[in-house]
Amino acid sequence: MPIQIEIISPEKVLVSREVDMVVMPGMEGDIAAMPERAPMMLLLRGGVVSLYENDTVTDRYFVGGGFADMTATRCTILADEAKPVSAISIDNATAQLEALTEVWDKADKNDISRLDVLQEKILSVRAEIDAGSSGF
């Protein structure tokens, strides 16, 4: 029995189809959504969502954070940013990382909430670079 997966970014619905399993980057570690799973909502960190059919990864998408809603029959990912791993531009991501690092260096180190947001963005861009460099 498959599970219905939807990956939705602010711009569009990237995926809406049935798969056997979805592995996604939760804040506490990777987690799988499979048929008959207990309902759960979780926060996502920047990383790769892998879609499986017949124990084989068929598609990989980078998400830049967001959250996932899982039930026994479906998994909906609402991503802050999402794109196929094959669409990642290492040059663009590296430039973004350099810009964020510069902002970090100039940031008021007493502004903890601002630093938290910047750190999350930096980690997400690093995950994007890793995903784009993986060669899969």
C-alpha positions in Angstrom: 0.0 0.0 0.0 1.6 3.3 -1.0 1.5 6.7 0.7 0.4 10.0 -1.0 3.2 12.5 -0.9 2.9 16.3 -1.5 5.9 18.6 -1.4 4.7 22.2 -1.5 6.9 25.3 -1.7 5.7 28.9 -1.5 5.8 29.0 -5.3 4.1 25.7 -6.3 3.3 22.1 -5.7 6.5 20.2 -6.6 5.2 16.7 -6.1 1.9 15.1 -5.7 1.9 11.3 -6.2 2.0 8.0 -4.4 5.3 6.4 -3.3 6.3 3.5 -1.0 8.2 5.7 1.5 9.5 9.2 2.1 12.6 10.0 4.1 12.9 13.6 5.2 15.3 15.8 7.3 13.6 16.3 10.7 15.0 18.8 13.2 15.9 15.8 15.5 17.1 13.6 12.7 15.9 11.9 9.5 12.5 10.3 9.7 10.5 8.1 7.3 6.9 8.4 6.4 5.4 5.0 5.4 1.9 3.5 5.1 0.1 2.9 8.4 2.4 5.3 10.3 1.0 7.0 13.4 0.1 10.6 12.8 2.8 13.1 13.4 3.8 16.7 12.7 7.4 17.7 12.7 9.7 20.6 11.9 12.2 20.1 9.0 15.7 21.3 8.8 17.4 22.1 5.5 18.2 18.8 3.8 17.1 16.2 1.3 13.7 14.5 1.0 14.1 11.1 -0.7 11.2 9.4 -2.4 11.3 5.6 -2.5 9.6 3.1 -4.8 10.4 -0.7 -4.4 13.3 0.1 -2.0 14.9 2.4 -4.5 15.3 6.2 -4.3 13.5 7.5 -7.3 13.6 11.3 -6.6 15.4 13.7 -4.3 14.3 17.2 -3.4 16.1 19.8 -1.4 14.0 21.6 1.3 15.2 24.6 3.1 13.2 23.9 6.3 9.5 23.9 6.9 7.3 21.2 8.4 5.7 17.9 7.6 2.3 16.5 8.4 2.2 12.7 8.3 -0.8 10.3 8.6 -1.2 6.6 7.8 -2.0 7.4 4.2 -0.3 10.7 3.3 2.6 13.0 4.0 2.4 16.7 3.2 5.6 18.7 3.3 5.2 22.5 3.5 8.7 23.7 2.7 10.2 27.2 3.1 12.0 26.5 -0.1 12.0 23.3 -2.3 13.6 22.2 -5.5 14.9 19.0 -7.2 18.4 18.2 -6.1 19.4 18.3 -9.8 18.4 22.0 -9.9 20.8 23.1 -7.2 23.4 25.6 -8.3 26.5 25.2 -6.2 27.8 28.6 -7.4 24.6 30.3 -6.3 24.5 28.5 -3.0 28.1 29.3 -2.3 27.5 32.9 -3.0 24.5 32.9 -0.7 26.7 31.2 2.0 29.3 33.9 1.7 26.7 36.7 1.9 25.2 35.1 5.0 28.6 34.6 6.6 29.3 38.3 6.1 26.0 39.2 7.7 26.8 36.9 10.6 30.3 38.5 11.1 28.7 42.0 11.2 25.7 41.0 13.4 25.2 42.1 17.0 26.3 39.1 19.0 23.9 40.1 21.7 20.9 39.8 19.4 20.3 36.1 20.0 17.0 35.8 18.1 18.7 37.4 15.0 21.7 35.0 15.4 19.3 32.0 15.6 17.7 33.0 12.3 21.0 33.5 10.6 22.4 30.2 11.9 19.4 28.3 10.6 19.8 30.0 7.2 23.5 29.2 7.1 22.9 25.5 8.1 20.3 25.3 5.4 22.6 26.7 2.7 25.4 24.3 3.8 22.9 21.4 3.5 22.0 22.7 0.0 25.7 22.7 -1.0 26.1 19.2 0.4 23.0 17.9 -1.5 24.2 19.5 -4.8 27.7 18.1 -4.4 26.5 14.5 -3.6 26.4 13.7 -7.3 23.1 11.7 -7.0 
